[in-house]
C-alpha cells in the first residue's frame, strides 16, 4: 500500500497539515486547477466529499503531500476560488486530500452554508 495519510500517526508539522477540523459531507462536483502545471496533472478531478476546511478529490495524477494548489469549483451553484495544500495522498484509490488555506471568513461561511444544504 502506497499511502501518506491523515489516518497514519504524524508528528510535528505533518500533524498540523493533516488535522481535520470539520466533518466532511459526500458531494460530487468537478474541480478545475487554475495553475497550468496543475491543470496538466489532473485532466479531470471530481470531489468525493467536502467540508469548510477541505475536500477529497479523485484524480489520476500524482501529487506530493505539502504541494500548494489553486482550484475553481462550483458547488450547488456557488462558485469558489480556493487555495489549498495537499494534505494526504492515497495512490490505490487515486484520491488526494486538500486542506484549504487563505479562505476568507466570508467564503468559509458561504461554503459552510452550501455544505449544510447538502446534508440530509
C-alpha positions in Angstrom: 0.0 0.0 0.0 1.4 3.4 -1.0 -0.3 5.9 1.2 0.5 9.1 3.0 -2.5 9.9 5.1 -4.1 11.8 8.0 -5.1 8.3 9.2 -1.4 7.5 10.0 0.2 8.9 13.1 2.0 12.1 12.3 4.2 14.4 14.3 5.4 18.0 14.2 4.5 19.9 11.0 2.8 16.9 9.4 0.4 16.6 12.3 -0.8 20.1 11.8 -1.1 19.7 8.0 -3.2 16.6 8.3 -5.6 17.5 11.2 -9.2 17.6 10.0 -11.4 20.1 11.9 -14.8 19.8 10.3 -17.0 16.8 9.3 -16.9 16.0 5.6 -20.1 15.6 3.6 -20.4 13.4 0.5 -20.6 15.6 -2.6 -19.6 15.1 -6.3 -18.7 18.1 -8.5 -15.9 18.9 -10.9 -12.8 20.8 -9.7 -10.6 22.8 -12.1 -7.0 23.5 -11.2 -6.1 27.1 -12.0 -2.3 26.7 -12.3 -1.2 25.5 -15.7 1.1 22.7 -14.2 -1.8 21.5 -12.0 -4.3 21.5 -14.9 -1.9 19.3 -16.8 -1.7 16.9 -13.9 -5.4 16.4 -13.5 -7.4 16.2 -16.7 -10.5 16.0 -14.6 -10.8 16.0 -10.8 -14.0 15.2 -9.0 -14.8 15.6 -5.4 -15.8 12.7 -3.2 -16.5 14.8 -0.1 -16.1 18.3 1.3 -16.0 20.3 4.4 -15.4 24.0 5.1 -11.8 23.1 5.8 -11.0 20.8 2.8 -12.1 18.2 0.4 -11.2 14.8 -1.0 -10.6 14.6 -4.8 -10.4 11.7 -7.1 -7.7 12.2 -9.7 -5.5 10.1 -11.9 -2.4 12.2 -11.4 0.2 12.1 -8.7 0.6 14.9 -6.2 3.1 15.3 -3.4 1.9 15.9 0.2 2.5 19.6 1.0 2.2 20.8 -2.6 0.2 24.0 -2.9 -2.8 24.0 -5.3 -5.3 26.6 -6.6 -8.8 25.5 -7.7 -12.0 26.7 -9.1 -15.1 24.8 -8.2 -18.9 25.3 -8.3 -20.9 23.6 -5.5 -24.7 23.8 -5.7 -24.5 26.8 -8.0 -22.0 28.7 -5.8 -18.6 29.5 -7.3 -15.4 29.3 -5.2 -11.7 30.1 -6.0 -9.7 28.2 -3.4 -6.1 27.9 -2.4 -5.0 24.7 -0.6 -2.3 22.3 0.2 -2.2 18.6 -0.5 -2.8 17.0 3.0 -2.6 13.3 2.0 -2.4 11.0 -1.0 -3.8 7.5 -1.5 -2.5 6.0 -4.7 -4.5 2.8 -4.5 -7.8 4.8 -4.8 -6.4 7.7 -6.8 -7.5 10.1 -4.2 -6.0 13.2 -2.6 -7.0 15.3 0.4 -6.8 19.1 0.0 -6.7 21.4 3.1 -8.0 24.9 2.3 -5.7 27.8 3.0 -6.3 31.5 2.8 -10.0 31.1 2.7 -11.7 34.4 3.7 -14.2 34.3 6.6 -16.9 35.3 4.1 -16.1 32.5 1.7 -15.8 30.0 4.6 -19.3 30.9 5.9 -20.7 30.8 2.4 -19.1 27.4 1.8 -20.4 26.1 5.1 -24.0 27.2 4.1 -23.7 25.2 0.9 -22.3 22.2 2.7 -25.1 22.4 5.3 -27.6 22.3 2.4 -26.1 19.0 1.2 -26.7 17.2 4.4 -29.9 15.1 4.7 
